[in-house]
Amino acid sequence: MSNARSPSFKFLIGRAPWTMRSTFESDEFAVGYANFYLCNGAVIPPQFGDARADANARALLRGLFARREVVQLDIDATAAGGGCIHCTTQQQPA
């Protein structure tokens, strides 16, 4: 694929976790690593308790954001309501 600024770019697809902590089981539980938050000097992705998938997501994001620290957070309580980190940190009008 390409866009106006770059001759080509690629999509990177990571694996969703196979296992999760069962503390907040819900049919609306939002599972996905793409819903991360970028802040000054860091990228904050979720952590779901699947050690392999969490590590793969962390490595993928480290490769994409080499100058930022990758800090994964347990967001189970938020994900049980259907959202993740990026959803809950959306800009709010003043």
Phi and psi restraints in degrees (range 20) as a CNS / XPLOR table:
assign (resid 1 and name C) (resid 2 and name N)
       (resid 2 and name CA) (resid 2 and name C) 1.0 -146.5 20.0 2
assign (resid 2 and name N) (resid 2 and name CA)
       (resid 2 and name C) (resid 3 and name N) 1.0 166.4 20.0 2
assign (resid 2 and name C) (resid 3 and name N)
       (resid 3 and name CA) (resid 3 and name C) 1.0 -140.2 20.0 2
assign (resid 3 and name N) (resid 3 and name CA)
       (resid 3 and name C) (resid 4 and name N) 1.0 -175.2 20.0 2
assign (resid 3 and name C) (resid 4 and name N)
       (resid 4 and name CA) (resid 4 and name C) 1.0 -66.9 20.0 2
assign (resid 4 and name N) (resid 4 and name CA)
       (resid 4 and name C) (resid 5 and name N) 1.0 -27.8 20.0 2
assign (resid 4 and name C) (resid 5 and name N)
       (resid 5 and name CA) (resid 5 and name C) 1.0 -97.7 20.0 2
assign (resid 5 and name N) (resid 5 and name CA)
       (resid 5 and name C) (resid 6 and name N) 1.0 -17.7 20.0 2
assign (resid 5 and name C) (resid 6 and name N)
       (resid 6 and name CA) (resid 6 and name C) 1.0 -136.9 20.0 2
assign (resid 6 and name N) (resid 6 and name CA)
       (resid 6 and name C) (resid 7 and name N) 1.0 137.9 20.0 2
assign (resid 6 and name C) (resid 7 and name N)
       (resid 7 and name CA) (resid 7 and name C) 1.0 -64.7 20.0 2
assign (resid 7 and name N) (resid 7 and name CA)
       (resid 7 and name C) (resid 8 and name N) 1.0 -29.3 20.0 2
assign (resid 7 and name C) (resid 8 and name N)
       (resid 8 and name CA) (resid 8 and name C) 1.0 -161.8 20.0 2
assign (resid 8 and name N) (resid 8 and name CA)
       (resid 8 and name C) (resid 9 and name N) 1.0 157.2 20.0 2
assign (resid 8 and name C) (resid 9 and name N)
       (resid 9 and name CA) (resid 9 and name C) 1.0 -148.7 20.0 2
assign (resid 9 and name N) (resid 9 and name CA)
       (resid 9 and name C) (resid 10 and name N) 1.0 164.3 20.0 2
assign (resid 9 and name C) (resid 10 and name N)
       (resid 10 and name CA) (resid 10 and name C) 1.0 -126.4 20.0 2
assign (resid 10 and name N) (resid 10 and name CA)
       (resid 10 and name C) (resid 11 and name N) 1.0 156.2 20.0 2
assign (resid 10 and name C) (resid 11 and name N)
       (resid 11 and name CA) (resid 11 and name C) 1.0 -97.7 20.0 2
assign (resid 11 and name N) (resid 11 and name CA)
       (resid 11 and name C) (resid 12 and name N) 1.0 136.4 20.0 2
assign (resid 11 and name C) (resid 12 and name N)
       (resid 12 and name CA) (resid 12 and name C) 1.0 -111.9 20.0 2
assign (resid 12 and name N) (resid 12 and name CA)
       (resid 12 and name C) (resid 13 and name N) 1.0 128.7 20.0 2
assign (resid 12 and name C) (resid 13 and name N)
       (resid 13 and name CA) (resid 13 and name C) 1.0 -117.1 20.0 2
assign (resid 13 and name N) (resid 13 and name CA)
       (resid 13 and name C) (resid 14 and name N) 1.0 124.2 20.0 2
assign (resid 13 and name C) (resid 14 and name N)
       (resid 14 and name CA) (resid 14 and name C) 1.0 -102.2 20.0 2
assign (resid 14 and name N) (resid 14 and name CA)
       (resid 14 and name C) (resid 15 and name N) 1.0 165.8 20.0 2
assign (resid 14 and name C) (resid 15 and name N)
       (resid 15 and name CA) (resid 15 and name C) 1.0 -89.8 20.0 2
assign (resid 15 and name N) (resid 15 and name CA)
       (resid 15 and name C) (resid 16 and name N) 1.0 135.0 20.0 2
assign (resid 15 and name C) (resid 16 and name N)
       (resid 16 and name CA) (resid 16 and name C) 1.0 -72.5 20.0 2
assign (resid 16 and name N) (resid 16 and name CA)
       (resid 16 and name C) (resid 17 and name N) 1.0 155.3 20.0 2
assign (resid 16 and name C) (resid 17 and name N)
       (resid 17 and name CA) (resid 17 and name C) 1.0 -65.5 20.0 2
assign (resid 17 and name N) (resid 17 and name CA)
       (resid 17 and name C) (resid 18 and name N) 1.0 142.7 20.0 2
assign (resid 17 and name C) (resid 18 and name N)
       (resid 18 and name CA) (resid 18 and name C) 1.0 -87.4 20.0 2
assign (resid 18 and name N) (resid 18 and name CA)
       (resid 18 and name C) (resid 19 and name N) 1.0 -32.5 20.0 2
assign (resid 18 and name C) (resid 19 and name N)
       (resid 19 and name CA) (resid 19 and name C) 1.0 -122.6 20.0 2
assign (resid 19 and name N) (resid 19 and name CA)
       (resid 19 and name C) (resid 20 and name N) 1.0 150.7 20.0 2
assign (resid 19 and name C) (resid 20 and name N)
       (resid 20 and name CA) (resid 20 and name C) 1.0 -141.2 20.0 2
assign (resid 20 and name N) (resid 20 and name CA)
       (resid 20 and name C) (resid 21 and name N) 1.0 161.3 20.0 2
assign (resid 20 and name C) (resid 21 and name N)
       (resid 21 and name CA) (resid 21 and name C) 1.0 -66.8 20.0 2
assign (resid 21 and name N) (resid 21 and name CA)
       (resid 21 and name C) (resid 22 and name N) 1.0 143.9 20.0 2
assign (resid 21 and name C) (resid 22 and name N)
       (resid 22 and name CA) (resid 22 and name C) 1.0 -98.9 20.0 2
assign (resid 22 and name N) (resid 22 and name CA)
       (resid 22 and name C) (resid 23 and name N) 1.0 14.9 20.0 2
assign (resid 22 and name C) (resid 23 and name N)
       (resid 23 and name CA) (resid 23 and name C) 1.0 -58.5 20.0 2
assign (resid 23 and name N) (resid 23 and name CA)
       (resid 23 and name C) (resid 24 and name N) 1.0 -41.0 20.0 2
assign (resid 23 and name C) (resid 24 and name N)
       (resid 24 and name CA) (resid 24 and name C) 1.0 -123.3 20.0 2
assign (resid 24 and name N) (resid 24 and name CA)
       (resid 24 and name C) (resid 25 and name N) 1.0 52.5 20.0 2
assign (resid 24 and name C) (resid 25 and name N)
       (resid 25 and name CA) (resid 25 and name C) 1.0 -61.0 20.0 2
assign (resid 25 and name N) (resid 25 and name CA)
       (resid 25 and name C) (resid 26 and name N) 1.0 134.4 20.0 2
assign (resid 25 and name C) (resid 26 and name N)
       (resid 26 and name CA) (resid 26 and name C) 1.0 -160.3 20.0 2
assign (resid 26 and name N) (resid 26 and name CA)
       (resid 26 and name C) (resid 27 and name N) 1.0 147.0 20.0 2
assign (resid 26 and name C) (resid 27 and name N)
       (resid 27 and name CA) (resid 27 and name C) 1.0 -67.4 20.0 2
assign (resid 27 and name N) (resid 27 and name CA)
       (resid 27 and name C) (resid 28 and name N) 1.0 -20.3 20.0 2
assign (resid 27 and name C) (resid 28 and name N)
       (resid 28 and name CA) (resid 28 and name C) 1.0 -94.9 20.0 2
assign (resid 28 and name N) (resid 28 and name CA)
       (resid 28 and name C) (resid 29 and name N) 1.0 4.6 20.0 2
assign (resid 28 and name C) (resid 29 and name N)
       (resid 29 and name CA) (resid 29 and name C) 1.0 -57.1 20.0 2
assign (resid 29 and name N) (resid 29 and name CA)
       (resid 29 and name C) (resid 30 and name N) 1.0 120.5 20.0 2
assign (resid 29 and name C) (resid 30 and name N)
       (resid 30 and name CA) (resid 30 and name C) 1.0 -87.6 20.0 2
assign (resid 30 and name N) (resid 30 and name CA)
       (resid 30 and name C) (resid 31 and name N) 1.0 112.6 20.0 2
assign (resid 30 and name C) (resid 31 and name N)
       (resid 31 and name CA) (resid 31 and name C) 1.0 -113.5 20.0 2
assign (resid 31 and name N) (resid 31 and name CA)
       (resid 31 and name C) (resid 32 and name N) 1.0 122.3 20.0 2
assign (resid 31 and name C) (resid 32 and name N)
       (resid 32 and name CA) (resid 32 and name C) 1.0 169.1 20.0 2
assign (resid 32 and name N) (resid 32 and name CA)
       (resid 32 and name C) (resid 33 and name N) 1.0 140.7 20.0 2
assign (resid 32 and name C) (resid 33 and name N)
       (resid 33 and name CA) (resid 33 and name C) 1.0 -89.7 20.0 2
assign (resid 33 and name N) (resid 33 and name CA)
       (resid 33 and name C) (resid 34 and name N) 1.0 -12.4 20.0 2
assign (resid 33 and name C) (resid 34 and name N)
       (resid 34 and name CA) (resid 34 and name C) 1.0 -72.1 20.0 2
assign (resid 34 and name N) (resid 34 and name CA)
       (resid 34 and name C) (resid 35 and name N) 1.0 -16.9 20.0 2
assign (resid 34 and name C) (resid 35 and name N)
       (resid 35 and name CA) (resid 35 and name C) 1.0 -90.2 20.0 2
assign (resid 35 and name N) (resid 35 and name CA)
       (resid 35 and name C) (resid 36 and name N) 1.0 70.3 20.0 2
assign (resid 35 and name C) (resid 36 and name N)
       (resid 36 and name CA) (resid 36 and name C) 1.0 -110.8 20.0 2
assign (resid 36 and name N) (resid 36 and name CA)
       (resid 36 and name C) (resid 37 and name N) 1.0 171.8 20.0 2
assign (resid 36 and name C) (resid 37 and name N)
       (resid 37 and name CA) (resid 37 and name C) 1.0 -120.4 20.0 2
assign (resid 37 and name N) (resid 37 and name CA)
       (resid 37 and name C) (resid 38 and name N) 1.0 132.7 20.0 2
assign (resid 37 and name C) (resid 38 and name N)
       (resid 38 and name CA) (resid 38 and name C) 1.0 -99.8 20.0 2
assign (resid 38 and name N) (resid 38 and name CA)
       (resid 38 and name C) (resid 39 and name N) 1.0 126.4 20.0 2
assign (resid 38 and name C) (resid 39 and name N)
       (resid 39 and name CA) (resid 39 and name C) 1.0 -130.9 20.0 2
assign (resid 39 and name N) (resid 39 and name CA)
       (resid 39 and name C) (resid 40 and name N) 1.0 178.9 20.0 2
assign (resid 39 and name C) (resid 40 and name N)
       (resid 40 and name CA) (resid 40 and name C) 1.0 -58.2 20.0 2
assign (resid 40 and name N) (resid 40 and name CA)
       (resid 40 and name C) (resid 41 and name N) 1.0 113.6 20.0 2
assign (resid 40 and name C) (resid 41 and name N)
       (resid 41 and name CA) (resid 41 and name C) 1.0 77.8 20.0 2
assign (resid 41 and name N) (resid 41 and name CA)
       (resid 41 and name C) (resid 42 and name N) 1.0 3.6 20.0 2
assign (resid 41 and name C) (resid 42 and name N)
       (resid 42 and name CA) (resid 42 and name C) 1.0 -149.2 20.0 2
assign (resid 42 and name N) (resid 42 and name CA)
       (resid 42 and name C) (resid 43 and name N) 1.0 163.0 20.0 2
assign (resid 42 and name C) (resid 43 and name N)
       (resid 43 and name CA) (resid 43 and name C) 1.0 -128.2 20.0 2
assign (resid 43 and name N) (resid 43 and name CA)
       (resid 43 and name C) (resid 44 and name N) 1.0 131.8 20.0 2
assign (resid 43 and name C) (resid 44 and name N)
       (resid 44 and name CA) (resid 44 and name C) 1.0 -115.0 20.0 2
assign (resid 44 and name N) (resid 44 and name CA)
       (resid 44 and name C) (resid 45 and name N) 1.0 97.7 20.0 2
assign (resid 44 and name C) (resid 45 and name N)
       (resid 45 and name CA) (resid 45 and name C) 1.0 -97.7 20.0 2
assign (resid 45 and name N) (resid 45 and name CA)
       (resid 45 and name C) (resid 46 and name N) 1.0 163.5 20.0 2
assign (resid 45 and name C) (resid 46 and name N)
       (resid 46 and name CA) (resid 46 and name C) 1.0 -74.6 20.0 2
assign (resid 46 and name N) (resid 46 and name CA)
       (resid 46 and name C) (resid 47 and name N) 1.0 162.9 20.0 2
assign (resid 46 and name C) (resid 47 and name N)
       (resid 47 and name CA) (resid 47 and name C) 1.0 -129.8 20.0 2
assign (resid 47 and name N) (resid 47 and name CA)
       (resid 47 and name C) (resid 48 and name N) 1.0 126.8 20.0 2
assign (resid 47 and name C) (resid 48 and name N)
       (resid 48 and name CA) (resid 48 and name C) 1.0 -109.3 20.0 2
assign (resid 48 and name N) (resid 48 and name CA)
       (resid 48 and name C) (resid 49 and name N) 1.0 -2.6 20.0 2
assign (resid 48 and name C) (resid 49 and name N)
       (resid 49 and name CA) (resid 49 and name C) 1.0 96.8 20.0 2
assign (resid 49 and name N) (resid 49 and name CA)
       (resid 49 and name C) (resid 50 and name N) 1.0 -1.7 20.0 2
assign (resid 49 and name C) (resid 50 and name N)
       (resid 50 and name CA) (resid 50 and name C) 1.0 -93.2 20.0 2
assign (resid 50 and name N) (resid 50 and name CA)
       (resid 50 and name C) (resid 51 and name N) 1.0 101.2 20.0 2
assign (resid 50 and name C) (resid 51 and name N)
       (resid 51 and name CA) (resid 51 and name C) 1.0 -54.0 20.0 2
assign (resid 51 and name N) (resid 51 and name CA)
       (resid 51 and name C) (resid 52 and name N) 1.0 -42.1 20.0 2
assign (resid 51 and name C) (resid 52 and name N)
       (resid 52 and name CA) (resid 52 and name C) 1.0 -68.5 20.0 2
assign (resid 52 and name N) (resid 52 and name CA)
       (resid 52 and name C) (resid 53 and name N) 1.0 -49.3 20.0 2
assign (resid 52 and name C) (resid 53 and name N)
       (resid 53 and name CA) (resid 53 and name C) 1.0 -66.3 20.0 2
assign (resid 53 and name N) (resid 53 and name CA)
       (resid 53 and name C) (resid 54 and name N) 1.0 -39.9 20.0 2
assign (resid 53 and name C) (resid 54 and name N)
       (resid 54 and name CA) (resid 54 and name C) 1.0 -61.0 20.0 2
assign (resid 54 and name N) (resid 54 and name CA)
       (resid 54 and name C) (resid 55 and name N) 1.0 -43.6 20.0 2
assign (resid 54 and name C) (resid 55 and name N)
       (resid 55 and name CA) (resid 55 and name C) 1.0 -66.3 20.0 2
assign (resid 55 and name N) (resid 55 and name CA)
       (resid 55 and name C) (resid 56 and name N) 1.0 -39.7 20.0 2
assign (resid 55 and name C) (resid 56 and name N)
       (resid 56 and name CA) (resid 56 and name C) 1.0 -63.8 20.0 2
assign (resid 56 and name N) (resid 56 and name CA)
       (resid 56 and name C) (resid 57 and name N) 1.0 -43.2 20.0 2
assign (resid 56 and name C) (resid 57 and name N)
       (resid 57 and name CA) (resid 57 and name C) 1.0 -63.3 20.0 2
assign (resid 57 and name N) (resid 57 and name CA)
       (resid 57 and name C) (resid 58 and name N) 1.0 -43.2 20.0 2
assign (resid 57 and name C) (resid 58 and name N)
       (resid 58 and name CA) (resid 58 and name C) 1.0 -60.8 20.0 2
assign (resid 58 and name N) (resid 58 and name CA)
       (resid 58 and name C) (resid 59 and name N) 1.0 -44.8 20.0 2
assign (resid 58 and name C) (resid 59 and name N)
       (resid 59 and name CA) (resid 59 and name C) 1.0 -65.0 20.0 2
assign (resid 59 and name N) (resid 59 and name CA)
       (resid 59 and name C) (resid 60 and name N) 1.0 -41.7 20.0 2
assign (resid 59 and name C) (resid 60 and name N)
       (resid 60 and name CA) (resid 60 and name C) 1.0 -61.5 20.0 2
assign (resid 60 and name N) (resid 60 and name CA)
       (resid 60 and name C) (resid 61 and name N) 1.0 -45.9 20.0 2
assign (resid 60 and name C) (resid 61 and name N)
       (resid 61 and name CA) (resid 61 and name C) 1.0 -68.6 20.0 2
assign (resid 61 and name N) (resid 61 and name CA)
       (resid 61 and name C) (resid 62 and name N) 1.0 -35.0 20.0 2
assign (resid 61 and name C) (resid 62 and name N)
       (resid 62 and name CA) (resid 62 and name C) 1.0 -61.5 20.0 2
assign (resid 62 and name N) (resid 62 and name CA)
       (resid 62 and name C) (resid 63 and name N) 1.0 -38.7 20.0 2
assign (resid 62 and name C) (resid 63 and name N)
       (resid 63 and name CA) (resid 63 and name C) 1.0 -67.8 20.0 2
assign (resid 63 and name N) (resid 63 and name CA)
       (resid 63 and name C) (resid 64 and name N) 1.0 -36.5 20.0 2
assign (resid 63 and name C) (resid 64 and name N)
       (resid 64 and name CA) (resid 64 and name C) 1.0 -78.2 20.0 2
assign (resid 64 and name N) (resid 64 and name CA)
       (resid 64 and name C) (resid 65 and name N) 1.0 -33.3 20.0 2
assign (resid 64 and name C) (resid 65 and name N)
       (resid 65 and name CA) (resid 65 and name C) 1.0 -123.2 20.0 2
assign (resid 65 and name N) (resid 65 and name CA)
       (resid 65 and name C) (resid 66 and name N) 1.0 64.6 20.0 2
assign (resid 65 and name C) (resid 66 and name N)
       (resid 66 and name CA) (resid 66 and name C) 1.0 -60.6 20.0 2
assign (resid 66 and name N) (resid 66 and name CA)
       (resid 66 and name C) (resid 67 and name N) 1.0 -26.1 20.0 2
assign (resid 66 and name C) (resid 67 and name N)
       (resid 67 and name CA) (resid 67 and name C) 1.0 -93.3 20.0 2
assign (resid 67 and name N) (resid 67 and name CA)
       (resid 67 and name C) (resid 68 and name N) 1.0 4.4 20.0 2
assign (resid 67 and name C) (resid 68 and name N)
       (resid 68 and name CA) (resid 68 and name C) 1.0 -117.2 20.0 2
assign (resid 68 and name N) (resid 68 and name CA)
       (resid 68 and name C) (resid 69 and name N) 1.0 148.3 20.0 2
assign (resid 68 and name C) (resid 69 and name N)
       (resid 69 and name CA) (resid 69 and name C) 1.0 -77.8 20.0 2
assign (resid 69 and name N) (resid 69 and name CA)
       (resid 69 and name C) (resid 70 and name N) 1.0 139.0 20.0 2
assign (resid 69 and name C) (resid 70 and name N)
       (resid 70 and name CA) (resid 70 and name C) 1.0 -102.8 20.0 2
assign (resid 70 and name N) (resid 70 and name CA)
       (resid 70 and name C) (resid 71 and name N) 1.0 117.8 20.0 2
assign (resid 70 and name C) (resid 71 and name N)
       (resid 71 and name CA) (resid 71 and name C) 1.0 -123.8 20.0 2
assign (resid 71 and name N) (resid 71 and name CA)
       (resid 71 and name C) (resid 72 and name N) 1.0 107.6 20.0 2
assign (resid 71 and name C) (resid 72 and name N)
       (resid 72 and name CA) (resid 72 and name C) 1.0 -84.6 20.0 2
assign (resid 72 and name N) (resid 72 and name CA)
       (resid 72 and name C) (resid 73 and name N) 1.0 142.0 20.0 2
assign (resid 72 and name C) (resid 73 and name N)
       (resid 73 and name CA) (resid 73 and name C) 1.0 -123.8 20.0 2
assign (resid 73 and name N) (resid 73 and name CA)
       (resid 73 and name C) (resid 74 and name N) 1.0 144.4 20.0 2
assign (resid 73 and name C) (resid 74 and name N)
       (resid 74 and name CA) (resid 74 and name C) 1.0 -75.4 20.0 2
assign (resid 74 and name N) (resid 74 and name CA)
       (resid 74 and name C) (resid 75 and name N) 1.0 111.5 20.0 2
assign (resid 74 and name C) (resid 75 and name N)
       (resid 75 and name CA) (resid 75 and name C) 1.0 -117.5 20.0 2
assign (resid 75 and name N) (resid 75 and name CA)
       (resid 75 and name C) (resid 76 and name N) 1.0 27.8 20.0 2
assign (resid 75 and name C) (resid 76 and name N)
       (resid 76 and name CA) (resid 76 and name C) 1.0 -53.5 20.0 2
assign (resid 76 and name N) (resid 76 and name CA)
       (resid 76 and name C) (resid 77 and name N) 1.0 -42.3 20.0 2
assign (resid 76 and name C) (resid 77 and name N)
       (resid 77 and name CA) (resid 77 and name C) 1.0 -62.8 20.0 2
assign (resid 77 and name N) (resid 77 and name CA)
       (resid 77 and name C) (resid 78 and name N) 1.0 -39.4 20.0 2
assign (resid 77 and name C) (resid 78 and name N)
       (resid 78 and name CA) (resid 78 and name C) 1.0 -72.1 20.0 2
assign (resid 78 and name N) (resid 78 and name CA)
       (resid 78 and name C) (resid 79 and name N) 1.0 -44.6 20.0 2
assign (resid 78 and name C) (resid 79 and name N)
       (resid 79 and name CA) (resid 79 and name C) 1.0 -63.2 20.0 2
assign (resid 79 and name N) (resid 79 and name CA)
       (resid 79 and name C) (resid 80 and name N) 1.0 -30.5 20.0 2
assign (resid 79 and name C) (resid 80 and name N)
       (resid 80 and name CA) (resid 80 and name C) 1.0 -63.3 20.0 2
assign (resid 80 and name N) (resid 80 and name CA)
       (resid 80 and name C) (resid 81 and name N) 1.0 -24.6 20.0 2
assign (resid 80 and name C) (resid 81 and name N)
       (resid 81 and name CA) (resid 81 and name C) 1.0 -89.9 20.0 2
assign (resid 81 and name N) (resid 81 and name CA)
       (resid 81 and name C) (resid 82 and name N) 1.0 1.4 20.0 2
assign (resid 81 and name C) (resid 82 and name N)
       (resid 82 and name CA) (resid 82 and name C) 1.0 100.4 20.0 2
assign (resid 82 and name N) (resid 82 and name CA)
       (resid 82 and name C) (resid 83 and name N) 1.0 7.9 20.0 2
assign (resid 82 and name C) (resid 83 and name N)
       (resid 83 and name CA) (resid 83 and name C) 1.0 -131.6 20.0 2
assign (resid 83 and name N) (resid 83 and name CA)
       (resid 83 and name C) (resid 84 and name N) 1.0 170.9 20.0 2
assign (resid 83 and name C) (resid 84 and name N)
       (resid 84 and name CA) (resid 84 and name C) 1.0 -129.0 20.0 2
assign (resid 84 and name N) (resid 84 and name CA)
       (resid 84 and name C) (resid 85 and name N) 1.0 -164.1 20.0 2
assign (resid 84 and name C) (resid 85 and name N)
       (resid 85 and name CA) (resid 85 and name C) 1.0 -60.2 20.0 2
assign (resid 85 and name N) (resid 85 and name CA)
       (resid 85 and name C) (resid 86 and name N) 1.0 -48.6 20.0 2
assign (resid 85 and name C) (resid 86 and name N)
       (resid 86 and name CA) (resid 86 and name C) 1.0 -63.5 20.0 2
assign (resid 86 and name N) (resid 86 and name CA)
       (resid 86 and name C) (resid 87 and name N) 1.0 -39.0 20.0 2
assign (resid 86 and name C) (resid 87 and name N)
       (resid 87 and name CA) (resid 87 and name C) 1.0 -59.8 20.0 2
assign (resid 87 and name N) (resid 87 and name CA)
       (resid 87 and name C) (resid 88 and name N) 1.0 -41.4 20.0 2
assign (resid 87 and name C) (resid 88 and name N)
       (resid 88 and name CA) (resid 88 and name C) 1.0 -84.1 20.0 2
assign (resid 88 and name N) (resid 88 and name CA)
       (resid 88 and name C) (resid 89 and name N) 1.0 -7.0 20.0 2
assign (resid 88 and name C) (resid 89 and name N)
       (resid 89 and name CA) (resid 89 and name C) 1.0 -112.4 20.0 2
assign (resid 89 and name N) (resid 89 and name CA)
       (resid 89 and name C) (resid 90 and name N) 1.0 19.0 20.0 2
assign (resid 89 and name C) (resid 90 and name N)
       (resid 90 and name CA) (resid 90 and name C) 1.0 -61.7 20.0 2
assign (resid 90 and name N) (resid 90 and name CA)
       (resid 90 and name C) (resid 91 and name N) 1.0 149.2 20.0 2
assign (resid 90 and name C) (resid 91 and name N)
       (resid 91 and name CA) (resid 91 and name C) 1.0 -63.6 20.0 2
assign (resid 91 and name N) (resid 91 and name CA)
       (resid 91 and name C) (resid 92 and name N) 1.0 140.0 20.0 2
assign (resid 91 and name C) (resid 92 and name N)
       (resid 92 and name CA) (resid 92 and name C) 1.0 -117.2 20.0 2
assign (resid 92 and name N) (resid 92 and name CA)
       (resid 92 and name C) (resid 93 and name N) 1.0 134.4 20.0 2
assign (resid 92 and name C) (resid 93 and name N)
       (resid 93 and name CA) (resid 93 and name C) 1.0 -66.2 20.0 2
assign (resid 93 and name N) (resid 93 and name CA)
       (resid 93 and name C) (resid 94 and name N) 1.0 146.1 20.0 2
